[in-house]
Every structure is written in structure tokens, then in C-alpha cells.
């Protein structure tokens, strides 16, 4: 039986590296419409685009999306989704999946997976996914967020640095050759509405400020994040003009 959940896609125009990103053209459709289509391929009960920009609202409504206007002041997509959840009147136990507005290649089965993962772990506040890293350059890349998990699947730590550090081996490549694996965190989250609202009201801690990773806010206030390996490979999203060219080629 599929879990009942809702997808919210936060979207804003003020991207630092690719201004106007949600409306960037990909083969005749705005990037945001491709993301929305991926969401609609899932079993979610509803899909909502949460934005603070009238241009995004008009474009999204033109292709049939349900749009919720939110405040401009939000520091993160999670904060924007929290406001959307309050406006929608969702109950505390409602399951919400945060699908970033720059993920036009997100497999629909991963959206269903992360919702089911949270539903199956009653102690978890959030759920998210990872993918195994098999490249030494990716391990050391600070843009690749690494996650360490416990035996029960819960996240222990997230960092842009190399964690765990391969002290037993002479190099990262030797560790990979020996069968050791790192896990790349995928920024796809499922929340219970109550946990999302608590998260949005909590202050940023030192870890989040240092790493610029909002999931560390949950770790600092003792929350539990359930993790699992994604059932399908999730290609990187669109952050730069080069990413946009790559995605255009893949979708074409």
C-alpha cells in the first residue's frame, strides 16, 4: 500500500549561480515544469509549488500547477515549505516531501521511497536518501555532501569534508579499492508536518552555520533522520549554467 503524502516544490528566482533558474528553458519548457512533471509521476496525493515570485506563479499556473504564494524572507526551502504547510492546514502527522525546484531528473520512485521510509520509522523526524560514491575526486569535493549512518540506518553526521577519514588506508583511492564506500547525501527530504514546523522555528546552530547544511539543525537539536540508499540513481540537479547545458542534453 502506498503512503499518503504531499509534495511541495519550493521555487525562487534569486539563485546566486543561475539567476532566474526555475524559468530557464529546457527544450521548450521551463525547468520548473520538468520538476513538476517528475512529481506528478509519483503517487503523491498532491503537488504544490511554493514561491514568493509572481513570475513563477504565472508560469506555473499556465502549465496547470497548484501554486501557493509565500513570504520572501525565508532563508531555506524548508522554511518556505513550513509556511505552505501552515497555509494548507495540514495536520501534524501529514507526510510532506520536499522536492527542490532544480531537480528535473528526479526519479518518481525515489519520491515514493523517501515518504515510505519516514512512514516506517515512527521515531524519525525526517527521512532522506544517499548514493554510494565510487570516485576519489567526488569524495574530496566540498560540493558533495557526505553522510555517515548507523547500523539502524539513522544519520550520524553530515559534512562537506571527508567523513569518515580513511586513516586505515594510505589514500582515498586505496580505501575505495579495498571496498570501503562513502555515501553522497541526496537533498531529498520527507518530513512530518510537526517536525517541519519545529525545524523552521529552531535557531541555526554552529554546525549548520559552519557547513551551510540545514539538516545539521536537526542533528543539533537531537532529531533523528532516517536514511536509505536510493532505489534509483538520482542525477545531479541544476546549480550552474554548465549543469543546465548537461540537463538539456540529457532530456533532449
C-alpha positions as CSV (number, residue, x, y, z in Angstrom):
1,X,0.0,0.0,0.0
2,X,1.4,3.4,-1.0
3,X,1.8,6.0,1.8
4,X,-0.4,9.1,1.5
5,X,1.9,12.1,1.3
6,X,2.2,15.5,-0.4
7,X,5.0,17.0,-2.4
8,X,5.9,20.7,-2.1
9,X,8.4,22.2,-4.6
10,X,10.0,25.4,-3.3
11,X,11.0,27.8,-6.1
12,X,12.6,31.2,-6.1
13,X,14.3,33.4,-8.7
14,X,17.2,34.6,-6.6
15,X,19.7,31.8,-7.4
16,X,23.3,33.1,-6.8
17,X,24.9,31.0,-9.6
18,X,22.0,30.8,-12.1
19,X,19.6,33.8,-11.7
20,X,16.0,33.0,-12.9
21,X,16.7,29.3,-12.7
22,X,13.1,28.0,-12.3
23,X,12.1,29.5,-15.6
24,X,15.2,28.5,-17.5
25,X,14.2,26.9,-20.8
26,X,14.8,23.2,-21.2
27,X,13.7,22.0,-24.6
28,X,10.7,24.3,-24.8
29,X,9.5,24.0,-21.2
30,X,10.7,25.9,-18.0
31,X,12.9,23.9,-15.7
32,X,10.2,24.0,-13.0
33,X,7.7,22.3,-15.3
34,X,10.1,19.3,-15.7
35,X,10.4,19.1,-11.9
36,X,6.6,19.3,-11.5
37,X,6.2,16.5,-14.1
38,X,8.5,14.3,-12.1
39,X,6.4,14.9,-9.0
40,X,3.2,14.1,-10.8
41,X,4.7,10.8,-11.9
42,X,4.8,9.8,-8.2
43,X,2.0,8.5,-6.1
44,X,1.7,11.8,-4.1
45,X,-1.8,12.9,-3.1
46,X,-1.0,16.4,-4.2
47,X,1.8,18.6,-5.7
48,X,2.2,22.2,-4.6
49,X,4.7,24.8,-5.9
50,X,5.6,27.3,-3.1
51,X,7.1,30.5,-4.3
52,X,7.5,34.2,-3.5
53,X,7.7,35.4,-7.1
54,X,4.7,36.5,-9.3
55,X,6.6,35.4,-12.5
56,X,6.9,31.9,-11.2
57,X,3.3,31.8,-10.1
58,X,2.0,32.9,-13.5
59,X,4.2,30.4,-15.3
60,X,3.4,27.5,-13.0
61,X,-0.3,28.1,-13.2
62,X,-0.1,28.3,-17.0
63,X,1.0,24.7,-17.1
64,X,-1.6,23.6,-14.6
65,X,0.3,23.6,-11.3
66,X,-1.2,24.3,-7.9
67,X,0.7,27.3,-6.6
68,X,1.0,28.7,-3.0
69,X,2.5,32.2,-2.5
70,X,4.8,32.5,0.5
71,X,6.9,35.2,2.1
72,X,10.2,36.4,0.5
73,X,12.1,36.4,3.8
74,X,12.6,32.6,4.0
75,X,16.2,31.5,4.4
76,X,15.7,28.0,3.1
77,X,13.3,25.9,1.1
78,X,12.3,24.0,4.3
79,X,11.2,27.3,5.8
80,X,9.1,28.1,2.7
81,X,7.5,24.6,2.9
82,X,6.7,25.1,6.5
83,X,4.7,28.2,5.7
84,X,3.0,26.3,2.9
85,X,2.0,23.5,5.3
86,X,0.5,26.1,7.7
87,X,-1.5,27.7,5.0
88,X,-2.7,24.3,3.7
89,X,-3.8,23.4,7.2
90,X,-2.1,20.0,7.1
91,X,-2.2,18.1,10.4
92,X,0.8,17.3,12.5
93,X,1.2,13.8,11.1
94,X,0.9,14.7,7.4
95,X,3.9,13.4,5.4
96,X,5.5,16.1,3.2
97,X,8.3,15.6,0.6
98,X,10.5,18.5,-0.2
99,X,11.4,18.3,-3.9
100,X,13.8,21.0,-4.8
101,X,12.9,23.1,-7.8
102,X,16.1,22.4,-9.6
103,X,15.8,18.6,-9.8
104,X,14.3,17.9,-13.2
105,X,15.7,14.4,-13.4
106,X,14.4,13.1,-10.1
107,X,13.0,9.5,-10.4
108,X,9.5,9.3,-9.2
109,X,10.1,6.1,-7.3
110,X,12.6,7.9,-5.1
111,X,9.9,10.3,-4.1
112,X,7.6,7.4,-3.0
113,X,10.6,5.7,-1.3
114,X,11.5,8.6,0.9
115,X,7.9,9.1,2.0
116,X,7.6,5.4,2.8
117,X,10.9,5.5,4.7
118,X,9.6,8.2,7.1
119,X,6.3,6.5,7.5
120,X,8.0,3.3,8.5
121,X,10.2,4.9,11.2
122,X,7.9,6.3,13.8
123,X,10.9,7.8,15.8
124,X,12.3,9.7,12.8
125,X,11.7,13.4,12.3
126,X,13.0,13.4,8.8
127,X,13.9,10.9,6.1
128,X,16.4,11.3,3.3
129,X,18.4,9.2,0.8
130,X,22.0,8.6,-0.2
131,X,24.0,7.1,-3.1
132,X,27.3,5.4,-2.9
133,X,30.4,7.3,-4.0
134,X,32.9,5.4,-6.2
135,X,35.2,8.3,-7.2
136,X,38.0,9.7,-5.1
137,X,37.6,13.3,-6.6
138,X,33.9,13.2,-5.6
139,X,34.8,12.2,-2.0
140,X,37.0,15.2,-1.5
141,X,34.7,17.6,-3.4
142,X,33.2,20.0,-0.8
143,X,30.1,20.3,-3.0
144,X,29.5,16.6,-2.4
145,X,27.9,16.3,1.0
146,X,28.8,13.1,2.8
147,X,26.6,11.3,5.3
148,X,27.6,8.7,7.9
149,X,24.9,6.3,9.0
150,X,24.3,4.0,12.0
151,X,23.5,0.3,11.7
152,X,19.8,1.1,12.0
153,X,20.0,3.5,9.1
154,X,19.8,6.7,11.1
155,X,22.2,9.6,10.1
156,X,25.1,10.1,12.5
157,X,26.8,13.0,10.7
158,X,26.8,15.1,7.6
159,X,29.8,17.1,6.2
160,X,31.3,18.6,3.2
161,X,34.7,17.3,4.5
162,X,35.9,13.7,4.1
163,X,34.0,11.7,6.6
164,X,34.8,9.1,7.7
165,X,38.5,9.9,7.3
166,X,40.4,6.9,5.8
167,X,43.2,6.6,8.4
168,X,43.5,2.9,7.9
169,X,44.5,3.3,4.3
170,X,47.2,5.4,2.6
171,X,44.7,7.3,0.4
172,X,41.1,7.6,-0.5
173,X,41.6,5.6,-3.7
174,X,43.2,2.8,-1.7
175,X,40.2,2.8,0.6
176,X,37.9,2.6,-2.4
177,X,39.9,-0.2,-4.0
178,X,39.7,-2.1,-0.7
179,X,35.9,-1.9,-0.8
180,X,35.3,1.0,1.6
181,X,32.5,3.3,0.4
182,X,31.4,6.8,1.2
183,X,27.8,7.9,0.9
184,X,26.7,11.0,-1.0
185,X,23.7,12.7,0.7
186,X,20.9,13.5,-1.7
187,X,19.0,16.6,-0.8
188,X,15.6,15.0,-1.0
189,X,13.6,15.1,2.3
190,X,10.4,13.8,3.8
191,X,9.1,15.4,7.0
192,X,6.2,15.1,9.3
193,X,4.4,18.4,9.4
194,X,5.0,18.8,13.1
195,X,8.8,18.2,12.8
196,X,8.9,20.6,9.8
197,X,7.3,23.4,11.8
198,X,9.6,22.7,14.8
199,X,12.6,22.8,12.4
200,X,11.6,26.1,10.9
201,X,11.2,27.7,14.3
202,X,14.5,26.5,15.7
203,X,17.6,28.7,15.5
204,X,20.5,27.8,13.4
205,X,23.3,26.1,15.3
206,X,27.1,26.5,14.9
207,X,27.3,23.3,12.8
208,X,24.7,24.5,10.3
209,X,26.4,27.9,10.1
210,X,29.8,26.4,9.5
211,X,28.8,23.8,6.8
212,X,25.8,25.6,5.4
213,X,23.8,22.4,5.7
214,X,20.3,22.8,7.1
215,X,20.0,19.2,8.1
216,X,22.6,19.8,10.8
217,X,20.0,21.9,12.6
218,X,18.0,18.7,13.1
219,X,21.1,16.8,14.3
220,X,22.0,19.6,16.8
221,X,18.6,19.6,18.5
222,X,18.7,15.8,18.8
223,X,16.4,14.9,16.0
224,X,16.5,11.6,14.1
225,X,17.0,11.4,10.3
226,X,16.2,8.1,8.7
227,X,18.4,7.3,5.7
228,X,18.4,4.6,3.0
229,X,20.2,4.0,-0.3
230,X,18.1,5.4,-3.2
231,X,16.3,2.8,-5.2
232,X,17.3,4.5,-8.4
233,X,20.2,6.8,-9.4
234,X,19.4,10.5,-8.9
235,X,21.4,12.7,-11.3
236,X,22.8,16.0,-10.0
237,X,20.4,18.9,-10.1
238,X,20.9,22.3,-11.8
239,X,23.0,24.8,-10.0
240,X,25.2,26.4,-12.8
241,X,25.0,27.2,-16.5
242,X,27.0,24.1,-17.1
243,X,24.5,21.9,-15.2
244,X,21.7,23.5,-17.3
245,X,23.5,22.5,-20.5
246,X,24.0,19.0,-19.2
247,X,20.4,18.5,-18.3
248,X,19.2,20.0,-21.7
249,X,21.3,17.4,-23.5
250,X,20.0,14.5,-21.3
251,X,16.4,15.5,-21.6
252,X,16.8,16.0,-25.4
